Every structure is written in structure tokens, then in C-alpha cells.
Amino acid sequence: MYKVPEKITTIVKGTKAKYLWCEASKLIYQVEIEDYIYEFSIDQSDRNDIGNATFNRTEKAMHLMRWIRMCSENETLRWTKK
């Protein structure tokens, strides 16, 4: 069973997401919290989802919570323990 170690609110509260790379039209971001490092993707080819959004090198993780939640729900949110 796929179970994320932390609640999404814990992942995004007071943290920053850092852009890592782009792969197959997906932006890969990383969020680092006390015990874990999380990686998630944003599919920039889906214009209905992102519209005209601007994605910066670093963002408040709260601003990207929508995509973190989607990755958690479709089981593509990756994490490693520090």
C-alpha cells in the first residue's frame, strides 16, 4: 500500500520547493523537511491544469500544494529519509 510518511500540510507548511530539472514536459521539484526529502512533478503539457502559470526556481511549497496532492493521489510522490 502506498502511504506518504507525512501529511501534505506538514510537507508544505513553511517550506520551499526547489526546481530540479525538466523531464518529458514535467517539471520536477523537491521539498525538504526535517526527516524527509520529497520529489514531485508538474505536467506542464496539460494547459487545462496549469493555464498561464509561472514556475520559479524556488517557490513556497504551499503554492504548489495542488500538484503535491495530485502526485500523492496518483502515487508518484517520491520521498527519501534523510
Summary of the structure (lengths in Angstrom):
residues: 82
radius of gyration: 12.0
end to end distance: 21.8
largest distance: 35.6
contacts: 197
relative contact order: 0.27
helix: 27%
strand: 37%
